[in-house]
Amino acid sequence: MRSFLSERRSQESAADQAGMKFLEATQQSGRGMLETFEGFAQQEYVSLNFQDPFVRSHPVATDRIARLRELVAKSPYVNKKDPAELQLRHDLVRAKISGYLESPQTVFNRYPAKDTSLPARYARAIARNCSGRCDEAIGEVEALIREQPANPYFWEIKGSFHYWGGKHREAVGPLRKALQLAGGNESLMQVQLAQALLGTEDRSVVEESIGLLKRAVAADPSHATAYNLLGTALVKKGDAYLPQAEIAVAQGHFAQGNIKEAQVFAKRAVTKLPPGSSDWLRADDIIKYKQPSQ
């Protein structure tokens, strides 16, 4: 046990030093890092029933905090504040996570109506949409866009609201704008746009959808939704593309961990694909895959 604890302390020390090195490289203060650990340390004195699970699995020793405090104090950037632009980006990320993952009431308590900041309005718009008040949420997002017309994530959320409301054609424009503003390579936006395009039932956009989804899975081979949508898009192209559609669906199931379903579709595809082709090899790999024993 002594040997184990000694090894863990050396790893923690190396991690803390690396963290401070990265912060100094970006000319940022380590105060936030220190305050986070101090918050964890205070949690250790709270009853186990009320502790954050992270604290129970990552206890923070007092000597570790003391060493970190020294590192922070020695930094030439100890008193430097984060740039307003970076702070706003961070706050918007937190607002988006809260809006999507917390209950609407929790969001409205965290971001009350009197808080008129950009992150607060962003969080409330997402929460209202997720609680079914789409029309009100769209108006709020349009106000955000007027304030920051070059923010791709505001356009993305507008397109998403239209899509969830069943207005697929209305979703295409904002999602296309979001992808353009984001540089054209955001895989999640590529999938969202392809999904909206396919939802229009317009056969003229099928080829564009396929291109978007192929780029998305190339960037993120574990994106099950992109594979499944790619299968749907390929089916729309006609029977000649059915084998490629089946291997796409097989890869989607595989990415989700549904190995048996993946192998069913791969076996269908492999008999129709040219032996040795890239799609045939992918199908063969899935068929031969054996799950590790528990």
N, C-alpha and C positions, 0 to 999 in steps of 0.2 A: 504493500500500500504506500509506503514512503517513496519507493521508486516511482510508482505511478503518479503520485502527487507532485513529485519533483519534476517529472517530465511535463506534466500539465502546466506547472508554473512557468517553465522555460518557454513553452509554446505560447502561453498567454502574454508573456513579456515580449516575445518576438512579434506577436500580433499587434500589441499596443505600439511598439516602436515603429512598425511598418505603417500603422494608421497615422501616426504623427508625421512620418516621413512624407506620406501622400498629401496630408493637409498642408505641410510646409511647401511642398512642390506647387500646390495650387494657391499658396499664400492665404490660407484660411486658418482661423483660430481653432484650437482643440478644446475650447471651453464646452462646446456642445457635447463632445465625446465624453468629457469628464463628468458633466452633469448627468448624462444618461447612465453612466456606471454608478454614480452616487445615488440615483433613483433606484437602481437595481439593489444596491446595498441596503437602502432603507427598507425595501420590500422584504428582505430576509428576516426582519424583526416582526413582520406581520404574520398572523395566524396562517397556517398552511391552506385553510379553506378559502382565504381571500388573496393569496399570493397569485401573481401572474405566473402561468406555467413556465414561461421562459426563465424566470428567476430560479425556479426549482431545479432546472436542468443546467443553468449557467450561473452558479453562485459566484459572487464577486468578493474576493478576499480583501481585507482592509489594507494589507501590504501592497496589493496590486494597485489599489486606488492611490495609495501614497506615492508609488513610483510614477504613476500616470500624472499625478498632480505636479510632480517635479518636471516631467517632460513638457507639460503644457506651459508651466511658468517660464521655462527656458526658451520657448519659441518666440521668435521676433514678431510673430503675428498674433500673440496671445490676446491682445485687445482689439484686433481688427474685426469689424462687423462685415457680415456677408453682403455682397452687392444687392441692391434692391431687386434687380432683375432676377438674380438667382433665388432670392428668398421668395419672390412671387411665384416662380416656376415650381418651387418646392411646395408652397402652400396650395397651388392649383392641383398638384398631384394628390396631396392629402385630401383635398375637397372631393376630387373625382372618386377616390377609393371610398370615402365616407358615403357619398351619394349613392354609389352602386351597392355597397356591401352592408351598410347599416340600415335599420328600419327608418322609414320616413320621420317618425316622431323623434328618434335619436338625432337624426340630421338636423331637424328644425330646432332642437334644443341646443345642439352644438353650434349651429349657424342661425341664430334668431333673426327675425325680420328686420330688426334695428341695425343689424350688421349689413351694410351696403357695399362691402368690399367685393372685389371680383371673385375671389375664391368662394365666399359665402353665397353669392348669387349662383355660381356654377354648381355648388353642392345642392342648393335648394331646387334648381331646375332639374337636376338628375333625379332627386328624390321624388319630386312631384310627378315626373314622367313614370317612374317605377311604381308609383301608387295609382296610376291610371289617369292623371290629370294632364294629358298630353298637350292640349291646346294652350293651357297656361304656361307649360314648360317651354313650348316652342317660342312664345312671345318673349320669355326671359332669355332664351338663347340668342334670339335675333338682336336683343339689346346688347348682349355680350359681343356679338359679331360686329355691331356698329362701333363698339368701343375698341375692339382689336380685330379688324378685318383680316389681318394676315395670320391669325392664330388657327392652325389646321385643326386643332382639337375641338374648337367651337363649331366649325363646319361639320366635323365628324359627328358630333353629338346631335346636331340638327338633322343630319341625314339619318342617323340611327332612330331618332324619335319618329320621323316620317315612316321609316321601314316598319318599326314595331306597331305603328298605327295602321298598317296595311296599305300605306300610300307609297308603293314601290317606285313609281315613276318620279314622284316628288323627292324621293330619297336620293336618286341618282346624281342630280346636280350638286347638292352639298357634299356628297361623298367624293365625287370627282374633284371638286374644288379642294377638299381636305387633302386628298392624295397628292394633288399638284403642289400645294403649299408645303407639304411635308417632304417634297423632293422626289416623289414617285416610287420610293422603295420601301415604304412601311407595309410589311406583310399583312398586318391586321386590317389596315385600311384597304389593301388590295382585295382581301377576302370579303370585307363588308360591301365594297363596290360591286364585286362580282355577284354577291348574293342579291343585291338590289336589282342588278341588271337581269339576272335570271328570273327574279320575281315579276318582272314586267311581262313575261311570256312573249317577248319580242324576239323572233328568231334571228333578226339582224344583229343582235348584240351577243349572240352565243360565242362567236369567235373571240371577241374582246374579253369575255368572261374567262374563257379557257386560257388566254394569254396571261391574265391577271393571276389566276389560280396556279398556273405552272410556275410563275415567278415567286408566288407566296410559298409553295412547298419546297422550292429550291432553297429559299432563305430559311425556312423552318420545316424540316422534314418530319417533325412530330405533330404538325397541325392537322388533326383529324378532320375538322370541319372543312378545311380547304380540300382535302382529298375527296370527301364525300360530295362536295359541291362540284368538284371536277368530274366525278363520275356522272353526276346529273347532267352537266353541260355536254359531256361527250355523247351521252345517250341521245340528247336533242339533235346531235349532228347526223344521226342515222345509224342503221344496223352495222355498217362497216366499222364503226368506232366502238362497238359493244365490248370487244376484248380489252381495249384500253380503259373503258369505263369500269369493267370488272376489276382490273388490277388496281385502279385508283380507289375503288371502294374497299378492296382487300387491304390496301395500305392504310386507309382510314380506320378500319377495324383494328389493324395491327397497332397503330399509334395509340388507340384507346385501350389496348391490352386484351381485346377480344380475339384471341389467337384462333380459336376454332372457327369463328365466323370468317376471319381473314383467310384461313386456309380453304374454306368452301369456295369463296370467290376466286382465290388464286388458282384453284384446280380447274375452275370453269375457264379462266382466262388462258392458262398455259397450253391448252389443247388447240387454241385458235391463233396463238401468236407465233411469229417466225422464230424457230429455235435459235437461241444464241443472241436474240435481240435484247436491248436493254430492258424492255418490259417483260420479256420472257424470263430473264435472269432474276428480276425482282420477284416475279411470281414463284419461281423455283426456290428462291431463298425463303420465302414465307412458308411454302409447302414443307420444306425440310427443317424449318425451325422447331426446336424442341424446348418447351418451357423448363426452366431450372426446377429441380425438385425442391419442395418446401423444406 
